[in-house]
Amino acid sequence: MKRDLMDIVCCPLDKHDLELDVDVEEDEVLEGTLTCTDCGETYPIEDGIPNLLPPDMRD
């Protein structure tokens, strides 16, 4: 995930900002989490792809 994406993504549940926590970064964020600044829901980033599905729709 490119860091520039943080300018346009928001929490799919309540549309508030997301906070980025990076675990692995090379040219882009490969592993980490996005956390909603309002509701606290977390969304994983795996292999550079943020999973912004609501929690009840994830595996």
C-alpha positions in Angstrom: 0.0 0.0 0.0 1.4 3.4 -0.9 1.4 5.9 2.0 -0.4 8.4 -0.4 -3.5 6.2 -0.1 -3.9 7.5 3.5 -5.2 10.8 2.0 -8.2 9.1 0.6 -9.1 6.0 2.7 -11.5 6.1 5.6 -13.3 3.7 7.9 -16.0 1.9 5.9 -18.2 1.7 9.0 -18.3 5.4 10.1 -16.2 7.3 7.5 -13.7 8.6 10.1 -9.9 8.8 9.5 -7.7 5.8 9.8 -4.4 5.7 11.6 -1.5 3.6 10.1 0.6 1.2 12.1 3.4 -0.2 10.0 5.0 -3.6 10.7 6.9 -4.2 7.4 7.8 -1.4 4.9 10.0 -1.4 1.8 9.0 1.0 -1.1 5.5 0.7 0.3 3.7 -0.6 3.4 3.6 -4.4 3.1 2.3 -5.4 6.5 0.5 -3.5 9.2 -2.9 -2.3 10.4 -5.2 0.6 9.8 -7.2 1.7 12.9 -10.3 3.9 13.0 -9.7 7.0 15.1 -13.3 7.0 16.2 -14.7 3.5 16.6 -11.3 1.7 17.0 -12.0 -1.0 14.5 -8.8 -2.4 12.9 -8.2 -3.4 9.3 -5.2 -5.5 8.3 -2.7 -4.8 5.6 -1.3 -8.0 4.1 1.1 -8.2 1.1 0.6 -4.5 0.6 -3.2 -4.8 0.3 -5.4 -3.1 2.9 -8.5 -5.3 3.7 -11.2 -2.7 4.3 -14.1 -5.1 4.5 -16.3 -4.7 7.6 -15.3 -7.2 10.3 -18.4 -9.5 9.8 -17.5 -9.9 6.1 -13.9 -11.1 6.7 -12.8 -14.7 7.0 
